[in-house]
Amino acid sequence: MEYNLADLFESVVDVVPDREALVYVDHPGTGTERRLTYAALDAAANRLAHHLIDSGLRPGEHLGLHLYNGVEYLQTGLACLKARLVPVNVNYRYVEEELVYLYRDADLAALVFDAEFTERVAAALPRTEKLRHLVRVGTPPAGAPALDAVEFTQAEADGSPERGFGERSADDLFIIYTGGTTGMPKGVMWRQEDLFFAGLFGGDPAGDPVTRPEELAEKVAAGGGGLTFFPTPPLMHGTSTLTSFVAFNYGQRVAIHRKYVPEEVLRTIEKEKVSSVSLVGDAMLRPLIDALNGPCKGTDMSSLFSVSSSGAIMSETVRAEFQALVPNVLLLNNFGSSESGSNGKATDDSGPEKGFRLEVNERTRVVDPATYEPVAVGEPGRLAQRGHVPLGYYNDERKTAETFFQKDGERWVLLGDMATVDEQGIVTVLGRGSQCINSGGEKVYPEEVEQALKSHPDVYDALVAGVPDPKWGNHVAAVVQLRDGADELTLDAVQSHCRTHVAGYKIPRQLVVTDRIQRSPSGKADYRWAKAVAVEADAVGAEADAAG
């Protein structure tokens, strides 16, 4: 047996077939619930895998998952792995032009989609020549275009519940499309063995990686159940899908919701005795705090051991608020990316004063992006990771050449984050180089200023962007969402507060108060939106000054 994700999953199924693997709770208020044991999930994935093979799909072809969270998402992902098809995540917020780009860029041969997206799929289909097989989950809305799609339930019924698949390989691919925050989405190509070690902790998130594939099932058989992992962001983002596979490799249970509704999340934590919740930053943690202080006050959170964030950090202020409500929970700011898997976790002293500090794994370095040599202590460089890294970006040789390199006989990936390293090897992440604001010759990284802003008692959420400035080149603009009931916030108040946390050149020169900060469905920052809002507000202010 090799380090192939389908083989590894099946080895776990064989030792704990009757253990509950997945619970799905629809909401709000529908009462819809599905529970599958490991054996039932395995059989369901087998059925769909056989249907896909019988439909003419062949190993190495790409299948898109254009779905909300649900059993069907994880079932389809497993079916792809079993049939040696390559799963490709599709952002369900994309509109026609974006879908055409992704369907074509990913060379999709098949698509499993939620019926709600029928109109968008139908609009994109004429320009995606390679896409030849469709499977639809649910009933399309009235008036939706007719599509030649197989009903998901029919696809299941047509396929055999038995395995009977051919030999698989550690080289089989798994593609994760990035969110496109710095350009068009890119498909990160992972060998499954590399993804197993870099993104799935080598089968043991709490201990040492396994040293042979068979050891995974041996560990599961020797251990016990009782843990429930609850990835709350959309499965279309790699982190949630990988969290689910971490749980499966551990022989534990996964809980999922269709959409993120804070009150429902808390009810599921209580009812299902959830052990570990994963989310994305303050945008998802703050609503849980609001619910615990409001309609869900008194919710039993005693089963909860950890809350982890990846993709955006939980600020010091928000972590403290949650810790006061749930004192025994471990709050983890994990750091990783679609291109690297896991890099490390934040230190306990991370915050507005010292920045976002990381204890990184031994495969992560801060390097000079020109020479790839390690930087000196205190000097800025780019984060890089070696060893188990992706093969590159699908259909993008130029970007692959810019991002992936060979050094000392190993593959490396150069990440987008700027950072420094101290004498103890602790890394301070400065932020994405692409989002860096050059103001008067000084570099300002938005995440650092956002941490300072969020520590203000009246600020609920914040993003920071650079706005063109005739004097400074760019000035720092703060786009903030106030807490409910907060008084009007002035620029002077923001500047006075930030001055105690960051250097003078990092202090916002412009304040825009908005009803709601726009983020991705998983809570990641939408910096293009923040910049557009700040630039528009700056232009309106300039016109008013001129008129006055």
Secondary structure, 3 states (H helix, E strand, C coil): CCCCHHHHHHHHHHHCCCCEEEEEECCCCCCCEEEEEHHHHHHHHHHHHHHHHHCCCCCCCEEEEECCCCHHHHHHHHHHHHHCCEEEECCCCCCHHHHHHHHHHCCEEEEEEEHHHHHHHHHHHHHCCCCCEEEEECCCCCCCCCCCEEEHHHHHHHCCCCCCCCCCCCCCEEEEECCCCCCCCCEEEEEHHHHHHHCCHHHCCCCCCCCCCHHHHHHHHHCCCCCEEEECCCCCCHHHHHHHHHHHHCCCEEEEECCCCHHHHHHHHHHHCCCEEEECHHHHHHHHHHHHHCCCCCCCCCCCCEEEECCCCCCHHHHHHHHHHCCCCEEEEEEEECCCEEEEEECCCCECCCEEEEEECCCEEEECCCCCCECCCCCCEEEEEECCCCCEECCCHHHHHHHEEEECCEEEEEEEEEEEECCCCCEEEEEEHHHCEEECCEEECHHHHHHHHHCCCCEEEEEEEEEEECCCEEEEEEEEEECCCCCCCCHHHHHHHHCCCCCHHHCCCEEEECCCCCECCCCCECHHHHHHHHHHHHHHHHHHHHHC
